[in-house]
Amino acid sequence: MTRKKILVTGGAGFIGSHLCERLLNEGNEVLCLDNYFTGSKENVIHLLSNPYFELIRHDVVHPFHVDVDQIYNLACPASPVHYQYNAIKTIKTSVMGAINMLGLAKRLKAKVLQASTSEVYGDPHVHPQPESYWGNVNPIGIRSCYDEGKRCAETLFMDYHRQNGVRIKIVRIFNTYGPRMNPEDGRVVSNFIVQALKGEDITIYGNGTQTRSFQYVDDMVEAMIRMMATDDSFVGPVNTGNPGEFTMLELANLILELTGSKSKLVFKPLPSDDPKQRKPDISLAKEKLGWEPKIQLREGLTETIAYFDNILK
């Protein structure tokens, strides 16, 4: 097997660290790039002893030069708490990061995969969301720095592909959870688990009937690797998510059951532009990648709870 040199931006983040680990396990050389805004050395510290793993502190807003075969562009804060903290920085990371990685891929004739997001669909009027849906996004709201940044990145990827023949792949990631999530990231799974383990009230925004679809991180990584391996003629975008749909109340009650917590549910107003429904249509992923999620919510949550229980001790 030929050892590939692979660059993962945002590689010390939640999904990025799992991707780096998987790529190393498959015998590749991995360069992990991160500025540690939301990523953490703790997520990849167990990989540092591997001679084929290299950790580099760098911000993708600035150009980066290296010789690689493939690029996975994951760099961008992905939870509202973090991407709203510095909205201008968030949009610069998406847009300048895409330009810099596409420029690198163009020079090297490397394949580059963009980790896009279900947020490109905004608060959708079409349910479930197929890739053909253009979305319903507020371009001037508090979430726009992330939503529109990722939409612009997709535009850049398509234009570099059409204009310069860059070998691109685009995946749209739906809600993903698992070990190494940041306990402070404000995402619903980590929020509920941390609150349950600490015996604090579980905060539900709105009436708890809004839905999300949750995919376990190992399923997500599998989809990305399969997408990168597809023929150059297939660029995406392709939805990667778990079509199992759960209300916030169902999720909270399952986490209470699995943790044995006595936490109470408390209700707060729904944040601005928060989508009411989110569910991927994964027909294209099934057809083109032969992929669908394997890990059910109960199984994945059990692993994730064990991780948080350990780090909160």
N, C-alpha and C positions, 0 to 999 in steps of 0.2 A: 504493500500500500504506500502511495506517495504521501508524505507528510505535508499538509497544507499549512501555510502561514496565514493566520486569521486575526484580524483586528476587530475587537469588540469595544465600541465606545459606550460609556455608561456601564462598563463591565464589572464594576464593584457595587452596582445596584442590586436590587432584589432579583429581577429577572436576569440581568446581565451576569450575575455571579453563577447562577444555575447553568446558563448557557456556556460560560467559560469552562465550568467543570465538565459538562457533557462533551464539549469539543476536545478537551484534553484527554478524556477517557477514550475518545475515538482515535487518539494517536496524532492529533494536530499540535502545531506550535501556536500558542495564543498570546497575543499582545492585548492586555487589558488597559484601556484608557479611561481615566475618571478624574474629575476635579473634586470629588468628595462633598459636593453640596448636599446630595441626598444619599449617595453611595457611601460605603464604609469599608475600610481595610479589613474589618472583622469578617465581612462577608467572603473574603477571598484569602484570608490568612492561611487557611489549610492548604491552599494551592501553591504557596510560595516556595515550598520545598521541591516542587516539580521543575526540573531543568528546562522544560519547554514552556514555562509560564513566565511572562514578564509583566510587571505592574508599573504603569507610567502615570504620573500626575500631570494632567493636561486638560485644558478647557477647549472643547471643540469649536468654540467661537473663533479661536485662532487657528490658522492653518497648521497642519501636522504632516510631516513627510516621513514615510516609512515604506518598505517594500513588502507587500502582502499579496495574497491570492484572492482573499475574500474580506469583505467588511460588513459587519453587522452594526448598524447605526441605532443604538438604543439611548443615546445621551439626551436626557431631558427630564426635569422633575415631572412626576406623573400624578401626584395627588393634589387636590385643591389647596390644602394647607401650604404645600411647598411651591406650587406654581404661581399662586397668588401673592406669595411673600415678596417676590420681585418680578412683577409681570413683564417688564421690559426685558429683563435678563432671560426669562422663559422664552419669549418669542425670538430673541436673538439666538438662543441655543438651538431652537428648532430650525430657523431659517439659515443662519450662518453655518451652523453645524452641518446641515444638509449640503450647502454649497461647498464647504470644505471637503466633506467626504466624497461628494460626487466628483469634485475636481481631482481628488486623489485617485478615485476609481478610473476616471477618464485617462489619466496619465499612465496608470499601471495596467489598463485593460482588465481590471479586477471586477468581480461581481460585487454588488453592494445591495444590501437589504435594508429597507427602511422600516423601523418599528413604528407604524402609525397606530391609530387608536379608534375605538368605537365612537369617541367624542366628535369625530368628523361628521357624524350623523346628528349631533346636537340633541334637541328634544324632539324625537322623531314623530312624524305623522304617519309613517309606514311601519307596520309591525308584523313579523320580525323584519329586521333590516337586511336587505340584500345589497351587494356591492354596487348595484345600479342606482341605488337611492342617493340623491345628491345632498340630502340632509336639511335640517332646519336649525341653523346656528345663528345666534345673536352676535353680530360682528363687533359690537361695542359694549358687551357685558363683562362681568368680572371673570368669567371663564374664557373669554375670547383669546387671551394671550396663549392659552394652551390649544383650544379648539382650532383657532385660525392659524396658529403657528404650525400645527400638524397638517392642516389642509394645504397651507402654502408649501410645506416640505414635499407633500405628494405632487403638487404642481411642478416643483423644481425637478423631482425625480423623473416625471413623465417628459418634461421638456429636455432634460439632459439625454434621455433615452432617444427621443425623436430627433433631436438636433445633432447630437454627438455620438449616438450609437452606444451610449453607456449601458452596460449589462445590469439592469435593475430588477429588484423584487420589492413588492410592497405588501406587508401584512397589516391588517387592522385588528389590533388586540382588544378584546373585550375583557371585562373585569377578571383579573387574575389574582390568585392568593397562594400562600404557602409559606414555609419557613424562610426566614431572612427578610420578611416584610419589616419595615421600620415601624416600631410601636407608636411613634409620634406622627405617622403620616396622615392621620385623619381619614383613612379609608374605612369603609364600613366593617369589613371582616376583622381587621386589626383592632379597630375601636371596640367592637362588641366583645372580642376575646379578652382584651386587656381589662376592660371594665368588669367583665364576668369574673376573671381570675382575681381581681383586686376586691371583689365584692362591692363595687361601686354601681350606682344606677346606670342602666343601659340607655343611652340617648338615641331616641328614634325621631328623625325629622319628618314633619308632616304627620299623616295618620298611620304610616307604616304599610300602606297598601301599594306603594310604588315598588316596581320589580327590578331585579338585576339577575344576570346570568353569571355564575361564578365558575371559572375554570382553574384547575390546579396547575401550578407552575410547570410540572414535568410534562403535562400535555401541551402547554404553550411552547416549550423548548423543542419538543418533537415536531410541532407544526413548522417552526421557523427553520429547522434543519432540513425538513422535507421540502420547504419552499425554496431554500437556497439550492437544493439539488435538482430542481426542475429545469427543463429545457429553457434556453435563453428566450425562446419565443413567448413564454408565459411570464408576464411581469406582474400580474395582479391588477388592482388590489384584491386580496382575498381575506375574508373574515376568519379569524381564529378565536373561537370562544365556545363556551358550553351552552347549548340551546336550552338546557334545563332552567326554568324560570322560577324564581322564588321572591316572595314579598319580603320586605324588611322584617315584618313580624315573624314570618316563618324562620328566617335566618336567626333572629334573636332567640327564639324559643329552642331551636336546635342547639345553639351554642350554650344556652343555659342547661340543657339536658346533658350535653357532653362534658361540661365542666363541673356539673353538680353545684353550680353557683346559686346563691339565694338573692342575687341582684334583682332589683325591681326595674320595670320599664318606665321611662319618663319620655314625654312627647314635647318636641320643640318645633318652632315654625320651619317650614321647608326653605332652604337657601335659594337665592335667585338663580334662575335658569337651570335648576336641577332637573334632569330628565325624569319623567314619570314611569317610563318603560324602557327597558334595554334588553334586547334578545337578538342574537345573531342568526341569520340564515346561513348555514354552513354547507349548503349544497355544493358550492364551487370547491371548497376545501376537500369535501368527500370525493368529488369527481377528479380534481387535478392532483391532489396530494395523497389520496387514499387515506385521509386522516379524519378521525373524529375523536373527541375526548373519551378517555377510558376511565378516569378516576371520578367516582361519585362524590357528591358534596360531603356526606357523612365521613367517608374515608379520608378525604383531603383535610377536612377540618380537624380530625383526630390528630393527624401529623402536625398541623399548624399550631394547635393548642399545646401539644407536647413541647414544641419549640419555644413558644412564648412562656410557658410555665417554667422552662429551664432558664431563660434569660431574665425573667422577673424575680427570680429567687435571690 
